Amino acid sequence: DETVSISYTANNQTGKISYVDGDGKEVGQTTISGKAGETVNVTPQVPSGWKIVPGQDIPKTITISENGIPTVTVKVEHGTVIVTPDTPEKDIPTGPVPGDPSKNYEKMESLTATPTLTIVVTDPSGKTTKVTQTVNFTRTATFDEVTGEITYSNWASSEPTEWSQYAAPEVAGYTATQMVKSQVVSAETADETIRISYTANTQTG
């Protein structure tokens, strides 16, 4: 006589964490594996250049059934890097884009602008005096870690955005050729130079 004992072992099951963008397109996946009855951790490993959309209810663990491992869907969006005028140069993204190494980041334009008015006053003796007026504008740049594109915020200034009125010093017997009126400026305003001299007043006897 002979007795043969037969038992069962759980098959190894394989599933995935699927990372999908706003259009529902899968941009990456992480494999999950284990045997029926086991509880495994769900540890998202987001593809380079992407970040998890906040507010999702992503399970921390799942229990594997004999029917397999259900797909865990994680919504993701483009990662971004915000650069300000104070950002160290080493922290400004350059070169290949993490989310698509076949692309390179765009070249960043200036984040500061300083439209300058230079007033050059020449008095009757020939002595010249320079007066400068500046307005400082700044903005931020947002680098997209998937497309490599850069978007910019609007220009802003913590100062009055105008060159103020200016009158040249009075000189007895002479009249300045002009007075400078106030002028509203923007970050795109070109630098300007205004020259002021003096003409002798007509004398009557």
Kinemage of the C-alpha trace (Angstrom):
@kinemage 1
@onewidth
@group {chain A} dominant
@subgroup {mainchain}
@vectorlist {calphas} color= white
{ca asp a 1} P 0.000 0.000 0.000
{ca glu a 2} L 1.123 3.568 -0.615
{ca thr a 3} L -0.100 6.950 0.550
{ca val a 4} L 0.658 10.081 -1.470
{ca ser a 5} L 0.054 13.472 0.169
{ca ile a 6} L -0.718 16.400 -2.079
{ca ser a 7} L -0.743 20.030 -0.885
{ca tyr a 8} L -1.100 23.377 -2.570
{ca thr a 9} L 1.254 26.350 -2.775
{ca ala a 10} L 0.077 29.807 -3.632
{ca asn a 11} L 1.067 31.059 -7.066
{ca asn a 12} L 3.089 34.233 -7.296
{ca gln a 13} L 0.847 37.059 -8.440
{ca thr a 14} L 2.000 40.184 -10.245
{ca gly a 15} L 0.290 43.575 -10.459
{ca lys a 16} L 1.294 47.182 -10.781
{ca ile a 17} L 1.035 50.742 -9.586
{ca ser a 18} L 0.016 52.726 -12.676
{ca tyr a 19} L 0.936 56.411 -12.887
{ca val a 20} L -1.501 58.336 -15.097
{ca asp a 21} L -1.479 61.961 -16.200
{ca gly a 22} L -4.414 64.368 -16.430
{ca asp a 23} L -5.478 62.813 -19.753
{ca gly a 24} L -5.583 59.323 -18.237
{ca lys a 25} L -2.450 58.250 -20.126
{ca glu a 26} L -0.066 55.939 -18.277
{ca val a 27} L 3.369 57.543 -17.978
{ca gly a 28} L 5.012 54.833 -15.861
{ca gln a 29} L 4.440 51.865 -13.573
{ca thr a 30} L 5.870 50.041 -10.564
{ca thr a 31} L 5.516 46.255 -10.262
{ca ile a 32} L 3.803 44.719 -7.220
{ca ser a 33} L 4.227 40.988 -6.578
{ca gly a 34} L 3.401 38.422 -3.904
{ca lys a 35} L 1.386 35.311 -3.139
{ca ala a 36} L -2.349 34.975 -2.447
{ca gly a 37} L -3.167 35.855 1.123
{ca glu a 38} L -0.133 38.083 1.590
{ca thr a 39} L -0.390 41.774 2.447
{ca val a 40} L 2.139 43.875 0.554
{ca asn a 41} L 3.121 47.516 0.860
{ca val a 42} L 2.153 49.979 -1.836
{ca thr a 43} L 5.199 52.205 -2.336
{ca pro a 44} L 4.791 54.625 -5.262
{ca gln a 45} L 7.992 55.377 -7.172
{ca val a 46} L 6.947 58.275 -9.378
{ca pro a 47} L 8.711 58.581 -12.757
{ca ser a 48} L 11.373 61.303 -12.989
{ca gly a 49} L 9.966 64.744 -13.634
{ca trp a 50} L 6.510 63.905 -12.266
{ca lys a 51} L 4.863 64.393 -8.884
{ca ile a 52} L 1.800 62.869 -7.211
{ca val a 53} L -1.364 64.976 -7.417
{ca pro a 54} L -2.203 65.835 -3.791
{ca gly a 55} L -5.436 64.748 -2.100
{ca gln a 56} L -5.609 61.184 -3.468
{ca asp a 57} L -6.588 58.211 -1.326
{ca ile a 58} L -3.709 55.865 -2.173
{ca pro a 59} L -3.752 52.605 -0.183
{ca lys a 60} L -0.639 51.963 1.920
{ca thr a 61} L -1.067 48.176 1.663
{ca ile a 62} L -3.119 45.685 -0.343
{ca thr a 63} L -4.006 42.057 0.354
{ca ile a 64} L -3.433 39.759 -2.579
{ca ser a 65} L -6.346 37.499 -3.524
{ca glu a 66} L -6.349 34.299 -5.550
{ca asn a 67} L -7.687 36.380 -8.439
{ca gly a 68} L -4.538 38.463 -8.634
{ca ile a 69} L -3.450 41.963 -7.686
{ca pro a 70} L -5.709 44.876 -8.674
{ca thr a 71} L -3.985 47.788 -10.386
{ca val a 72} L -3.357 50.739 -8.075
{ca thr a 73} L -3.846 53.945 -10.050
{ca val a 74} L -1.941 57.044 -8.956
{ca lys a 75} L -2.634 60.390 -10.625
{ca val a 76} L 0.498 62.411 -11.385
{ca glu a 77} L 1.278 65.840 -12.785
{ca his a 78} L 4.327 67.586 -14.175
{ca gly a 79} L 6.944 68.435 -11.588
{ca thr a 80} L 8.091 72.047 -11.536
{ca val a 81} L 11.018 74.074 -10.243
{ca ile a 82} L 10.425 77.720 -9.348
{ca val a 83} L 13.391 80.045 -9.820
{ca thr a 84} L 13.613 83.573 -8.379
{ca pro a 85} L 16.262 86.272 -8.855
{ca asp a 86} L 17.806 85.024 -5.578
{ca thr a 87} L 18.128 81.384 -6.689
{ca pro a 88} L 21.811 80.308 -6.794
{ca glu a 89} L 22.997 79.611 -10.330
{ca lys a 90} L 23.791 75.976 -9.435
{ca asp a 91} L 20.092 75.432 -8.592
{ca ile a 92} L 18.776 76.713 -11.938
{ca pro a 93} L 17.747 73.738 -14.152
{ca thr a 94} L 19.805 73.247 -17.314
{ca gly a 95} L 20.507 70.415 -19.733
{ca pro a 96} L 18.331 67.304 -20.220
{ca val a 97} L 14.803 67.337 -18.779
{ca pro a 98} L 14.216 64.629 -16.090
{ca gly a 99} L 10.830 63.615 -17.517
{ca asp a 100} L 12.128 63.429 -21.104
{ca pro a 101} L 15.950 63.323 -21.394
{ca ser a 102} L 15.660 63.729 -25.183
{ca lys a 103} L 14.717 67.361 -24.501
{ca asn a 104} L 16.776 70.143 -22.950
{ca tyr a 105} L 15.459 72.925 -20.756
{ca glu a 106} L 14.809 76.238 -22.468
{ca lys a 107} L 17.290 79.026 -21.769
{ca met a 108} L 15.985 81.291 -19.039
{ca glu a 109} L 15.446 84.965 -19.777
{ca ser a 110} L 16.361 87.640 -17.237
{ca leu a 111} L 14.291 87.783 -14.052
{ca thr a 112} L 15.238 91.391 -13.324
{ca ala a 113} L 14.754 94.640 -15.235
{ca thr a 114} L 15.979 98.093 -14.242
{ca pro a 115} L 14.794 100.829 -16.602
{ca thr a 116} L 17.092 103.785 -15.956
{ca leu a 117} L 16.711 107.492 -16.648
{ca thr a 118} L 19.972 109.433 -16.788
{ca ile a 119} L 19.727 113.220 -16.567
{ca val a 120} L 22.888 115.094 -17.552
{ca val a 121} L 22.908 118.718 -16.389
{ca thr a 122} L 25.555 121.063 -17.834
{ca asp a 123} L 25.740 124.406 -16.030
{ca pro a 124} L 26.918 127.683 -17.615
{ca ser a 125} L 30.503 127.049 -16.485
{ca gly a 126} L 30.577 123.756 -18.359
{ca lys a 127} L 30.432 121.584 -15.252
{ca thr a 128} L 28.266 118.497 -15.712
{ca thr a 129} L 26.229 116.669 -13.110
{ca lys a 130} L 24.568 113.281 -13.602
{ca val a 131} L 21.323 112.327 -11.916
{ca thr a 132} L 20.011 108.763 -12.350
{ca gln a 133} L 16.597 107.368 -11.569
{ca thr a 134} L 15.905 103.615 -11.620
{ca val a 135} L 12.944 101.331 -11.000
{ca asn a 136} L 13.663 97.679 -10.140
{ca phe a 137} L 11.335 94.984 -11.479
{ca thr a 138} L 11.515 91.242 -10.716
{ca arg a 139} L 9.669 88.098 -11.754
{ca thr a 140} L 9.874 84.333 -11.225
{ca ala a 141} L 10.389 81.493 -13.701
{ca thr a 142} L 8.692 78.087 -13.449
{ca phe a 143} L 10.551 75.212 -15.145
{ca asp a 144} L 8.442 72.241 -16.300
{ca glu a 145} L 10.353 69.015 -15.514
{ca val a 146} L 8.575 67.068 -18.265
{ca thr a 147} L 8.460 69.466 -21.231
{ca gly a 148} L 11.459 71.646 -20.345
{ca glu a 149} L 9.399 74.770 -21.001
{ca ile a 150} L 9.631 77.893 -18.843
{ca thr a 151} L 6.722 80.127 -17.859
{ca tyr a 152} L 7.171 83.516 -16.234
{ca ser a 153} L 5.172 85.419 -13.647
{ca asn a 154} L 4.151 89.014 -14.273
{ca trp a 155} L 6.754 91.673 -13.572
{ca ala a 156} L 6.408 93.263 -10.138
{ca ser a 157} L 8.071 96.112 -8.292
{ca ser a 158} L 8.071 97.119 -4.637
{ca glu a 159} L 8.783 100.721 -5.665
{ca pro a 160} L 6.696 103.408 -7.396
{ca thr a 161} L 6.840 102.465 -11.081
{ca glu a 162} L 7.767 105.868 -12.430
{ca trp a 163} L 10.655 108.175 -13.040
{ca ser a 164} L 9.883 111.228 -10.949
{ca gln a 165} L 9.734 114.856 -12.011
{ca tyr a 166} L 13.064 116.682 -11.987
{ca ala a 167} L 13.933 120.369 -12.140
{ca ala a 168} L 17.532 121.473 -12.691
{ca pro a 169} L 19.108 123.727 -10.022
{ca glu a 170} L 18.459 127.433 -10.518
{ca val a 171} L 21.354 129.584 -11.755
{ca ala a 172} L 21.063 133.366 -11.515
{ca gly a 173} L 20.719 134.995 -14.934
{ca tyr a 174} L 20.089 131.677 -16.691
{ca thr a 175} L 17.136 129.446 -17.478
{ca ala a 176} L 17.345 125.640 -17.745
{ca thr a 177} L 16.441 124.368 -21.213
{ca gln a 178} L 13.820 121.981 -19.853
{ca met a 179} L 12.173 120.375 -16.842
{ca val a 180} L 11.764 116.601 -16.739
{ca lys a 181} L 8.186 115.446 -16.222
{ca ser a 182} L 7.343 112.274 -14.301
{ca gln a 183} L 6.961 109.202 -16.475
{ca val a 184} L 5.323 105.857 -15.725
{ca val a 185} L 7.618 102.967 -16.678
{ca ser a 186} L 7.366 99.199 -17.083
{ca ala a 187} L 9.943 96.409 -17.196
{ca glu a 188} L 10.032 96.831 -20.992
{ca thr a 189} L 10.785 100.579 -20.868
{ca ala a 190} L 14.090 101.355 -22.593
{ca asp a 191} L 16.793 103.309 -20.774
{ca glu a 192} L 16.722 107.007 -21.569
{ca thr a 193} L 19.136 109.938 -21.328
{ca ile a 194} L 17.989 113.553 -21.101
{ca arg a 195} L 20.481 116.439 -21.411
{ca ile a 196} L 19.755 119.787 -19.765
{ca ser a 197} L 21.753 122.944 -20.310
{ca tyr a 198} L 21.173 126.634 -19.581
{ca thr a 199} L 20.483 129.661 -21.762
{ca ala a 200} L 21.306 133.163 -20.647
{ca asn a 201} L 18.348 135.367 -19.852
{ca thr a 202} L 17.900 138.496 -22.014
{ca gln a 203} L 19.142 141.469 -20.099
{ca thr a 204} L 17.355 144.806 -20.359
{ca gly a 205} L 18.792 148.137 -19.281
